[in-house]
Amino acid sequence: MKKPVRDPVKLIARNKAASHNYELLEKFEAGLVLTGSEVKSLRMGKANLKNAFGHIKNGEVWLKDCHIAEYPFATHANHHPERERKLLLHKREIKRLIGQLREKGLSLIPLRLYFRDSRVKVELALAKGKKAYDKRQDIKRRESERDIARQWRRGSR
């Protein structure tokens, strides 16, 4: 008998506000350089991406303001929760990001943090900030789609 196929991705944290506040243009997957206590804390699900963003410094991509709580069972060698973390991307991806981030109004926003085959990965999106009227239009569109779906369900009974 075959073993059931396990999903290789285990979600740690999601940035729920990202799709509301930004128009997501392109997505990337990057690895993170972490310490041991950070990985143990992530296994406990203690991460927050709410105010996090990516930036480029000296030709390297860094994740800033990502909160990974201190591991409670660590000794004096515990990590600082809000330290900058280096992201691992291919050189050609970094060069393309540098060019695109120079454009006006584009940001690098983390969408989710997850384990893939025991490695911590972060899904980043190249994003453009939405204006208030764009957000209102999205809310109206979502509500109208909900109403249409509700009408279809009522009509099919």
N, C-alpha and C positions, 0 to 999 in steps of 0.2 A: 504494500500500500504506500502511495506517495505521501510525503509530508506536505502539509499545507504551505503555500508560498507566503512568506512573511514580507510585509511591506518594508523595504530597506530604509524608509524615511520616517524618523520619529520627530515630530514637531516639538520645539522647545518654547518658542515665543513668536507672536505675530504682531505686526504693526498695523492695527485695524484702521487707524486714522489716515494712513498713507494714501489709500485710493480715494478718500474723501477730499483731502487737501491738495493732492497732486494729480496731474494727468501723467500716467505711467507710459513712457515711450518705448523703452527697451529694458529687458531683464538680463541679469548676469548671475552666475553662481560663483562664489569665492570661498576659499578656505580661510580659516582664522588661525593666527599664531596665539596660543593660549598657554597659561601655566597649568600645573596639575590641579591646584585648588579651584581654578575657574572651571575646568572640565567637570570636576565633582559637583560643583555648585549647579552647573548646567544640567547634569543628570538628575538633580533634584527639581529642575524646572524653575530656577530662580534667576530669570533674566527679564529685562524690559527694554524694548526698542523704541519707546514712545518719542523721545527727543533725539534719537541717534541720526547721524548722517555720515557720509563718506567724504573724504577730501584727499587731495593729492599733495604730498610733501616730498621733495627731492626724488621725483620719479617713482614713488611708491604710494600705494593706496592705503589709507588708514581709516578705521572706524572710530568715530568720536562720540562720546556721550551715550554709549551703550552700557546700561547698568547690569552688571552681573554681581549678585550679592556675594558677600564673603561666605566662604565655606565654614560652617559653625564648628567643625571638628578639626580644623587646621591649627597648626601651631603658630609660632611667631612668623612663619613664612607665608602668611596669607596675602592675597592680592588686594590691590586698591580697586574698589568696585567700578569706578568710572574712568579707568585709565584708557589711553588710546591703544587700539589693537590693530596690528598689521594685517592686511588682507592679502591673500595669495591669489594672484591673477597672472595669466600669461602676458608676456611683454607686449604682444600685439594688441591685446585687450586694453592694457594700460595706456598705450599710445593713442588708441581710438578714444578712450575715455577722456584723456587730456584735451584732445581736440574738441570733443563735444561739450565738455564742462566749461570751456572758454566761451561758448555761446551764451548769450544773455538769458538769464532766468532758468538755467538747467541746474539740477542738483542730483546728488547720488544718495538715494534713500534706501535703507534696509527694509525689506518687506517681511521676511521671516528668518528665524534662526532654527536650525534643525540638525539632527544627527543623520548622516548618510553613511552606512557601513562603518560605524564607530568613529567617524570623523565629523567634526563640527563644521557646518557650512552655513553661509549666510546668502540669502537671495537678495540681490541689490537691483534697484531699478533706476534708470536714468529718467528723471521726472521734471516736469514743468509745473510750477505753482498755479493753482486755480484761483480765479477771482471769485468774489462772492456771488456774482450773477451766474457763473458757471456751476457753482454748487447748488444754487436754487434750481437751475434747469435740470440737473441730475436728479434732484429730489422729486421734481414734478414728473419726470420721465419714469422713475421707479414706481411712483404712486399710480400713474396711469397704467403701467404694465401689471401691477397688482390688481387693479380694478378689472382689467380685461380678463386676467386669469380667473378672478373670482366669478365673473359673469359666465365664463366658459364652464366652470365647475357647476354652477347653478343650472345652466342650460342642459348639461349632459345628464342630469338626474331624471 
